[in-house]
């Protein structure tokens, strides 16, 4: 299972947080690195993480239509 590190950008849903994950990609032709941001829905069972927290998320089985990640801790 994959693990990623990101920042919580929304905590308005119950037991669900939106985590923004930033990574660098290299342009195939020019070789320049650029930032790519993805927003993932992650499960937070106890509603203990809030806006701005840096968290570690782990891939899991599908929990809903869009939710495929679970928060495993702070970083």
C-alpha positions in Angstrom: 0.0 0.0 0.0 1.2 3.5 -0.9 1.8 6.1 1.8 1.8 9.8 1.0 2.4 13.0 3.0 0.2 16.1 2.6 -1.6 19.0 4.2 -5.3 19.1 5.2 -7.0 21.8 3.1 -10.6 21.1 4.1 -12.2 19.6 7.2 -15.9 20.5 6.5 -17.1 17.0 6.2 -17.7 14.5 9.0 -15.0 11.8 9.2 -13.5 13.0 5.8 -10.6 15.3 5.2 -9.3 16.6 1.9 -5.5 16.3 1.8 -3.4 18.2 -0.7 -0.3 16.3 -1.8 2.5 18.1 -3.7 5.2 16.5 -5.7 7.7 17.4 -8.3 7.5 16.0 -11.9 10.1 16.3 -14.6 9.1 17.6 -18.0 9.8 14.9 -20.5 11.3 17.1 -23.2 12.9 20.1 -21.4 13.9 18.4 -18.1 12.5 21.2 -15.9 10.9 20.2 -12.6 7.5 21.5 -11.8 5.0 21.1 -9.0 1.9 18.9 -9.3 -0.8 19.1 -6.7 -3.4 16.4 -6.1 -6.3 16.6 -3.7 -7.4 13.3 -2.1 -10.3 12.5 0.2 -9.0 10.7 3.3 -10.9 9.0 6.1 -10.6 10.4 9.7 -12.6 8.2 12.0 -12.4 10.4 15.2 -12.4 13.8 13.5 -9.1 14.6 15.3 -7.2 16.3 12.4 -7.9 19.9 11.5 -7.2 22.5 8.8 -3.5 23.0 8.2 -2.2 19.8 9.8 0.5 17.8 8.0 -0.5 14.2 7.9 0.5 10.8 6.5 -2.2 8.9 4.5 -2.3 5.3 3.4 -4.1 3.7 0.5 -7.0 1.4 1.5 -10.0 -0.3 0.0 -12.7 1.9 -1.4 -14.7 3.5 1.5 -17.1 5.5 -0.7 -17.3 6.8 -4.2 -14.2 9.0 -4.0 -12.6 8.0 -0.7 -9.6 5.6 -1.1 -7.2 6.8 1.6 -7.1 6.8 5.4 -5.1 9.1 7.7 -2.6 7.2 9.8 -0.9 10.0 11.7 0.7 13.4 11.9 4.1 14.2 10.6 
